[in-house]
Amino acid sequence: MDPPERLGMFRVVCLLAVFDAVCLLDTGMLFPRESSSREVKELNGLWDFRADQSPNRNQGFDRAWYKSRLAETGPVIDMPVPASYNDITQDPALRDFIGWVWYEREVVVPARWVADGGTRVVLRVGSAHYYSVVWVNGVKVTEHDGGHLPFEVEIGSLIRKDPTVPCRITIAVNNTLTLETLPPGTIQHMDDRTKYPEGFFVQNFNFDFFNYAGIHRPVLLYTTPKAYVDDITVVTDFLDNTGLVKYNVSVQGAANATLSVTLIDKDGRCVATSNGPAGVLKVVDVKLWWPYLMHENPGYLYSMEVRLTAADGKSTFEDVYSLPVGIRTVSVTSTQFLINNKPFYFHGVNKHEDSDIRGKGLDWPLIVKDFNLMKWLGANSFRTSHYPYAEEILQMCDRHGIVVIDECPGVGIKDIRSFGKASLTHHLVVMDELVRRDKNHPSVVMWSVANEPAAEMPPAEFYFKTLIQHTKALDPTRPVTYITDSNYARDKGAPYVDVICVNSYFSWYHDPGHLEVIPIQLNTQFENWYGKYQKPIIQSEYGADAVPGLHSDPPVMFTEEYQKVVLQSYHNVFDQKRKQYVIGELIWNFADFMTVQGTATATTSRTTTAATSTRVELCYLFPSMTTVYCGFCNYCRQTLMLMLAVRYPAV
C-alpha cells in the first residue's frame, strides 16, 4: 500500500473511531419528511384555548379538563398554532400570564392510517414553552420538560380503539420558570395587601428578552411503517477530492432488516451506495459544503436515501427516509477556526426568534426575509441566542451556507442554587436532545452550552466541566463553548471550552459615555483572554442602544451618532486582532425584539441594540437619502443592515 492509500485508510479508521463516540444516544428524533412510506399531516391553524386563571393555576387538572371537549368545561377562545399566546388578544392579563394554558383540537385521521395496523401514527410537537402534558381522547400520552426542542409519541393504538370518534388532542403548557428549569427563574409572591391584590405574584428571571409562551412550532401527525428507520447519524470528512460519509442507521420494529443506502447529488445522480446499518460512503470528485461567501457554490447538499425492508412473518414493511448531507470538516487551532481546513472568520450576528404578534411562533415569511437580509448584508453566520431555533431555520442555513453556533437555553444561570444536581441533570438532558436533533446539520459548527452564566461562582467549575465533557462525548466532531461576560482570570469554565466567546459593551454598560476607552479596554480584553488560555476568541456580543431619530454632535448615548462610533471603534480593533487570534464578531443584535416592561428599554417601539444603525450609516454614507425602511408599524428587519453590508460586502 503506497503512502496516499495508507493515509486514506487512516482517515477512514479515524472517522470510524469518532463516529463510535457520536452514537451515544439510543433514540431518534428525525425531522418528519414525506416519502413513499411516510405521510405528514399538519395540525397548524386555530385551536381552542383557555388560560387557567384559578389562584393556584391548577383547576384544569383538578377538574380534568382533558376528559371532555375543552369547550364543555368553560369558555374558550381561538388561538393560532404555531404562535405565542401573549400578543394575540387585547387582554393584558394574558400577555403576562404565568401558569397553565390549555390547547385543544379535534383531528380527522385518514381512514387508511386507522385501518392499517402496520402503520405507526406519531404525534409530534415542534416545541412548546415550557412544560407540556399531552392527552389524546382523554388519555395522557406524554409530557416534556423544556421549551425549544421537539417531542413526540406514537398514538396509533389510541385512535384505533374507536375509529368513529374524532382524534381529540389536548395539550397543557406551563411557562413557569424555576431555579431548576432552563432558563431558570423564580416566582415572587407579593403578600402586602396594602400594595398588591390577593394572589399577586411575578415571574423573575435574569435575561433581557420577553418570556413568550405557548406552542411555538408546528404540531403534526406523521406515519411510518411498523418497522422503520428510527435515527440516522452521519459524520463527514474528505481526503483530496474524495468525500467520506460515515453513517449509522438505527432501526425500530424489526429484529432483522435489510438496509440500502444511496447518496444522490443535486443533479439526481447516484454518487455512492452501501448496504447495512453502518458504513462509509466514498464520494469521488466531492463537492464540499462551504459557508456563504467562502466559495462560489456554498451550501452544497447531497441527499442520503435510506431504504429499509423487513418482514415479521405476516407482512413485509418498507420504509424510505432521505437526509440532506453536507460534506465538510470543522477543527480549531490555538489561533484559527477551520472549515474544510481553511480559516473561517465569523462575520455574523446574534438573533432572536421574535416577531410582532406571533412572538416566537414559526413564521416562514419572516424567516425567508431574514435570510435575504443576512445574505444581502454579507453576514456568514449567527448564534442561536439564547435557545435552539426551529429545525426549519437550520435547514435554511444548510441550504444557504450560513454557519451556526447552536446554543441551548442556558441563559440567566446567575443564582448559585441553579448550579445544583437537579439543574445539572436537566441541563445534560437538554444537551442530549439538542445534539440528537441537530447533529446532522452541516451548518452547525459549534455547540454553546450557556450564555453569560455566573461562571465565577465556586460550583461553576464542576458544572461546566461536566456539561462540556458530556457534550463532547455526544459529539466529538464539533467544538464546544459557552458565552461569557466574566473576569478572564476567575472564569471557572473557560479552561474546558474550545473557543473563547466574550460579550462586552465598553462605553455602554462599562464607562458609559466614554468612547475613548473602547480601543484600550477591548485590546486589553483580548490580550488577557488569549494570554491565559491560548485559544481563539470570538467577540460574541457588542453594540449600543439608540433611539430612532435622536441625534447629537458631539455624540452622546442613545443617539444614532454614538452608536455608529461605538461600532466603528470595535471594528477597528477587530481588524487588527483578526490577524492574530480573533476569529469572529457577532453584533448584538440583528433585529429588534421584545423585552419585558421596565425603565431600561422601550418595549413598545421594539428597539434594542443598534436598532437604527441602518439610518445612521445611510446618513453618513449617502447624505442625499432622507428616508429608509424602518417601519415600527411592520416590525423593522433592517436593523444595522447597511452598516454590516458595508463592513461585510457580499461582492
C-alpha angles and dihedrals in degrees: 000000000000122000097264091052092048090050091050092051090048091054091052092049090049090049091053091049092051091046093054088061092050094057097073095115115083102196130058136226103188116177108256110256129172118240139152087287102034134062130190127206116189118216096194119134134065120353129182109257140189133170115219100238095177114126093254094034088231104103092106091062095038091054095035098235088180093067094073138019110302091232089060092060097052145311120329134189133206114267124184119229123237098036142091110262095218101087100030099090137038091244111113090196091062092046091062097028118147120193140036122350123182129219127187138177135168114223132196107224115208110259093232090059091054097042096050109076089188091066121090115215113204128192111210131187114197091207140325125189117259129332118002137193120188131200130183115202089343096309118116109236106170148340132207133203113213141030133248097042132085129251132183145180137196111246104171095114092053097051091047094058090081113004091188093065118084115244105256113198118194122186124184115196127191121193097189113135121208135179089270100048125091107264094028127220143154136235115231118199117206108212101171101110091194088067109023137039123248113290095012115161139154135210113237124197140157104240132089104227128087115269096234115189142192136064101331104176135040123297113210148160120230135176137221132174118265088260108047149158103268102180142356127199124189131187118186137203138154139212117201103313097340119098121210121207113184110194138184123190123195119203131203129194098031133073090202125029136163115230130193122185124199127183113208127190127221091271092057095254121141108239101172140007138191142168131223135042095289137028149112123273114207116208117198116212089011122203106219126216106250131184121252112282091012094089138017089243106040125178097025111181133190122199119234110203115200115195120190127192122185139156133203098196094267104048141021119227129200125188127184125192128172121204124192109234128195116193110219143121132227127200140157132217128185090273108018145054109216129202112185087351091299124114112258124199118200105231094175156118143240116241144186132214093238136128140159114283094348095067107189094346115131107265116184098191090052093047093052091045092051092051091050090051094047092051092044092054092046099247114156101185149018141190120236091235115217110348139012112293125220118293088237089063092052089049088055089051090052092052097044099039096244110156118227136205099203111215129193121219092267095131125132098025094156106125115086088224089066090067092066129116096266092051093048092047091053092045090054091051091051090053089049090055095043095050091043091054100041106028095106098051110109089201091064105085103160140024121226114200098189147359122231098334122177088265094166093066116106096245092052095083096060091038097054096035089056094042096048094044090050092051091048089051089053092049120008091173095076132055119245128219144155129213115251139192094174129116109280093231096048102040102119097192099048095087089065102049124091096215127030111231113189131187118202136160106192115187088017115060089006120050092351114212096017106110092170092072095062100085092043097046096040092051090048091049093054095044092050096049096043094042092056102038107021091217130129115265134220120195091224097183136016136142146096137251122252135186111225111254096008110132137178136168114227089037120253130184119290093022122116090238092056092050091051093052092048092055094044091049091053092046092053090058093044090054090058100040096047086070087065119027111323106111104179154002126215113187122216107259139011093191141354119280139184121270134183118277113270145120094268099064138031103234096179094063091043092223125152137158113342091356094155105028088119087068092041095054093042088054092054100037101036109024092175091066111088101171134045137174105278105134113174083179091064100028107263115243095179094086110151089342100136096043090055092041087059092045097043104032113196092211 
